[in-house]
Amino acid sequence: MTQIALAPHTGTTAALHLTRRGRNLLVRLPLVAAGVAAAFGIGTVLTQPAEAGTPDGGVTTVTVMQGDNLWEIARSVAPERATGDVVEEIHQLNDFTGPLQAGQHIVVPSSH
């Protein structure tokens, strides 16, 4: 049988030495990533519409009357547009927590 003698571990490790190319990569990579993130953020902000779905971003406030529903309100404020799209937009413009109440003020797209 063959016996192998192992040297005891001294606890020291080899030092890491970076080349010039390695140092450049460590410095430039985060800068490039930050530039890409900034460009993406600026591009996202510049391409967003002024308000959700409205052609010019115009909105107005409507007071809900007794018996009103979103479908009727959508048809009255934007008769030239698809009513379902306007209803969806009204939902996006408001934070509804329950059914419509008479006297409630809601934001709707302005008529063009």
C-alpha distance (Angstrom), angle and dihedral (degrees) to the residues before:
residue distance angle dihedral
M1 . . .
T2 3.80 . .
Q3 3.76 120.9 .
I4 3.79 122.9 -153.5
A5 3.76 120.8 -157.2
L6 3.80 115.0 -146.0
A7 3.75 121.7 -154.8
P8 3.81 114.2 -125.8
H9 3.83 116.1 -103.3
T10 3.80 110.1 -104.5
G11 3.84 96.3 -161.7
T12 3.79 95.6 -124.2
T13 3.76 122.0 123.4
A14 3.76 130.4 -160.1
A15 3.80 114.9 -95.7
L16 3.80 117.4 -112.4
H17 3.79 113.0 -118.9
L18 3.79 118.7 -168.0
T19 3.74 123.1 -154.2
R20 3.78 121.7 -135.7
R21 3.81 88.8 -99.3
G22 3.82 90.4 52.6
R23 3.80 92.8 49.8
N24 3.82 91.0 48.5
L25 3.79 90.0 51.2
L26 3.81 92.7 50.4
V27 3.81 91.1 50.3
R28 3.80 100.1 40.1
L29 3.80 101.5 39.9
P30 3.85 95.1 67.9
L31 3.82 90.0 44.6
V32 3.80 91.8 52.6
A33 3.82 90.9 46.7
A34 3.82 90.8 50.6
G35 3.81 90.8 48.9
V36 3.80 92.3 50.8
A37 3.81 91.2 47.8
A38 3.81 91.5 49.3
A39 3.80 92.5 48.1
F40 3.79 91.1 49.4
G41 3.80 91.6 49.1
I42 3.80 93.6 49.0
G43 3.80 91.4 46.2
T44 3.79 91.2 51.2
V45 3.80 92.6 50.8
L46 3.80 93.5 47.0
T47 3.81 94.5 50.0
Q48 3.82 97.7 48.9
P49 3.80 117.2 104.7
A50 3.79 118.6 -116.6
E51 3.82 91.2 -111.2
A52 3.77 130.8 0.6
G53 3.78 111.7 -76.2
T54 3.78 101.0 -22.7
P55 3.81 113.2 122.4
D56 3.81 95.1 -132.9
G57 3.80 99.8 16.9
G58 3.81 92.9 -107.9
V59 3.78 117.7 154.7
T60 3.77 135.1 171.1
T61 3.79 137.0 -172.1
V62 3.81 123.3 -109.8
T63 3.79 127.8 -167.6
V64 3.81 112.2 -134.3
M65 3.82 113.6 -124.7
Q66 3.81 126.3 -152.1
G67 3.84 108.9 -75.0
D68 3.84 95.7 14.3
N69 3.77 119.9 139.0
L70 3.81 131.4 -171.6
W71 3.80 93.7 -105.4
E72 3.83 92.5 57.3
I73 3.80 92.6 43.0
A74 3.82 91.0 50.0
R75 3.82 91.7 50.7
S76 3.80 92.0 49.1
V77 3.83 97.5 47.8
A78 3.83 97.9 42.2
P79 3.81 110.9 18.2
E80 3.81 91.8 160.9
R81 3.82 93.0 60.4
A82 3.80 132.1 69.7
T83 3.80 105.6 -84.2
G84 3.80 94.4 -139.2
D85 3.80 90.8 55.2
V86 3.80 91.4 50.5
V87 3.83 91.7 48.7
E88 3.81 89.3 52.2
E89 3.79 90.4 48.9
I90 3.80 91.9 50.3
H91 3.81 87.9 53.7
Q92 3.81 89.6 52.1
L93 3.80 93.0 48.8
N94 3.81 95.1 49.7
D95 3.78 136.3 51.1
F96 3.79 100.9 -132.5
T97 3.79 114.2 -167.5
G98 3.80 96.9 173.0
P99 3.79 143.7 -17.2
L100 3.79 121.4 -33.5
Q101 3.80 114.5 -85.9
A102 3.81 126.8 -153.8
G103 3.82 108.2 -101.8
Q104 3.81 93.2 25.6
H105 3.82 115.7 135.9
I106 3.81 116.1 -136.9
V107 3.80 132.3 -179.6
V108 3.80 114.9 -120.6
P109 3.81 133.9 175.1
S110 3.78 111.0 -91.1
S111 3.80 118.2 -112.3
H112 3.81 117.2 -108.6
